[in-house]
Amino acid sequence: ITVKSSNPDTVTAAGEERDDPPREEPWKTALKTTVVDIEVGEFQGHKVSLWDLLHSHYIPEENRKELLELYEVGELTLEQVKTVVSTIVTRAAAAAA
């Protein structure tokens, strides 16, 4: 039996508010919370999230889409994405210098 309530503060059995935005995908959260120490360009001296590096001007859109797809389906590990992104950013910054 479902009881309808006009109370906007009603919570579900799981204790979550009904109007919560959808949760972020775990793979996306991992990219946003994993930080890399890149010593090139504007990132020098800063820890930068993999997500920010992937969306920087150093990573061409085609590469970004491919890396995200491969990581999302589990063909690449977080560590592999970190290595590839670090390499691309380092090489692109060196070529621009």
Stockholm file with secondary structure:
# STOCKHOLM 1.0

chainA/1-97         ITVKSSNPDTVTAAGEERDDPPREEPWKTALKTTVVDIEVGEFQGHKVSLWDLLHSHYIPEENRKELLELYEVGELTLEQVKTVVSTIVTRAAAAAA
#=GR chainA/1-97 SS CCCCCCCTTCBCTTSCBTTCCCCCCHHHHHHHHCEEEECSGGGTTEEEEHHHHHTSTTSCHHHHHHHHHHHHTTSSCHHHHHHHHHHHHHHHHHHHC
#=GC SS_cons        CCCCCCCTTCBCTTSCBTTCCCCCCHHHHHHHHCEEEECSGGGTTEEEEHHHHHTSTTSCHHHHHHHHHHHHTTSSCHHHHHHHHHHHHHHHHHHHC
//
